[in-house]
Amino acid sequence: MAIRIIITGGTFDKCYDEVKGDLSFKDSNLPEILKYVRCTVPIELEINQLIDSLHIQKPNRSAILESCRNAVEQSIVITHGTDRMAETAKFIGEAALDKTIVLTGSIRPYIMSNSDAVFNLGCSIVACQLLPAGVYLVMNGRVFNWANVRKNTEKGIFEELAR
């Protein structure tokens, strides 16, 4: 069972720009991560865009949704910035595709020590193999349904919506 990973940027793929002195995008870290963890699941990588999720708009979300629709794989992981990940999950969830789609990201870039990127990616790859069709968000070792999740910006974690 092959898994498509749709790369959209976010903190996951940021790197330090020595000239500007900030975090920006050059390319995806996913090939390096998958090699490092020795993942044996067949993976197809697709760079959809490299954008900070604070800047994501409806056309960006539409491009992600279109990639999900066009994927031949039934299992999809989307790497995404955490600030707007829940909103993108909702956008894709409302499309009701008959695929298992898992969004994940990281609070700290992969290139930084103590990053959560590898852990979250690994959890997402396993989750999309085990979960039924639907849209999920996987962060902090937990699986959330797209319709019941938010980022708690004070704690820097994801949690279920209060009922």
N, C-alpha and C positions, 0 to 999 in steps of 0.2 A: 504494500500500500504506500504509494508515494505521497509526500506532503509538499504542498507549495507554500513557500514563505514569501509573502508580499512585503517588501521593505518600503517603509514610508518615511524613515528618518527618526526624529525624536532624539532624546538623550542617548538612547541605545547606540546610535551611530555617530555621535559627536566626537570630534577630536580637537586637540589644542592647536590653535593657529598661533604660531610663534611671532608672526609679524603683527597681527592685530591684537594679540594678547587675550583672545577669547576662545570660546568653544564654537566650532562651526562644522560644516560638512565637507569632506573630500570624497569619500566613497563609503561603502558599507563595511562594517566589521564582521558581517555574518560568515563569509567564507573562512576567515581566520578562526572564528569561534567554532564552527562546525568541524574544522580540521583539528583544532585543539582538543575538543571533547570526544573525538573519534566516533561521531554519530554514524551508525550503520543503517539508519532508515534512509531510503531513497528520498532526496530533497531536491526540489526545483526552486531556485532562487529567482526572484523577479524584483528588480528595482522599479518601483512605481513612481517614487519621488523621494527626495531628501529634504524634509521640511520640519521646522520646529512646530509642534502642534499648537502653540499659541497663535500661529499664523494660518492655521488650516481653515479653509472656507468650504462652502458647498461644492464648488468645482473640484476641489481636492478630494473630498469625500466621494463624489460621484466617480472619480477616476479609480478610487480604491474599490468601490462597489462593482464597477465594470470589470476590473481585474478578477474579482471573485466570481462574477457571472461567467467570464470567459475561461476560467481555469478548468482543465479537464480533471484535475484532482478533486476528490470529494472532501479532503481534509486540508484546511488552510490555516496557517499561522500568519498574523499580520503584526509586524513590529511597528510600534506607534509611540509618539510622545505621550507621556502620562497626563499632561494638563488637559487635553481634550479627548482622551481615549474613550471615555464613557459616552461622549456625544457621538463619536464615530461608530461605536458599537451599536448605539440606538439606531443610527441612520441605516446601518447594514441590517440590523435585526428586523427593522420594519419592512425590509424588502422580502423577507421570508424565503430566502434561498434554501434549497434542499441539500445543504452542505454543512459540515461541521467547521465553524470558523472561530478561531481563538485569537483575540488581540492581547498583546503583551508589550511591555516596555521596561524601562529601568529608571530608577530615581537617580542613579549615578552612572555616568558613561562607562562603557565597557573598558575603555583605556585607563580608567582610574582604579587605584587599589580599592578593595572592598566593594566593587560594583555588584549589583544584584542582577546584572544582565544575563550572565550565563545560567544562573539558577532559574530565572523567569523563563528564559528560552527553553531550557530543558523541561520544565514543568509544562510548558505550552505544547511542546512536541508530543509528550506523553498524553496530555489531556485530549488533544485533537484525535488521537488514536482510540481513545476510550469513550468519549462522550457521544451521545446521539446528535443527529443533525440539529443545528441551532447556532446561535451566536453567544460567545462567552468572552469574558475578560479574565485572564489569569495573571495574578500579581500576589506577592507576599505569601506564596505557598497555598493560595486559595483559588477556587473557581467561582466566578460570579456569573449569573445570568445577565444578559445585556439590559434587561428591563428593571433590574434591581441593584444597581451599583453606582457608587459615586467615589470620587477621590476626596479624602479628607485632607485638605491642604494644610491644616494645622499640625496633623500627625505625620503627613507624608506617606499615608497608606490608603489602600482601597477598602471599602466596607459596603455592606448592604445598606440600602436606603432604609430609613426609619419607617416603621409601619404605623 
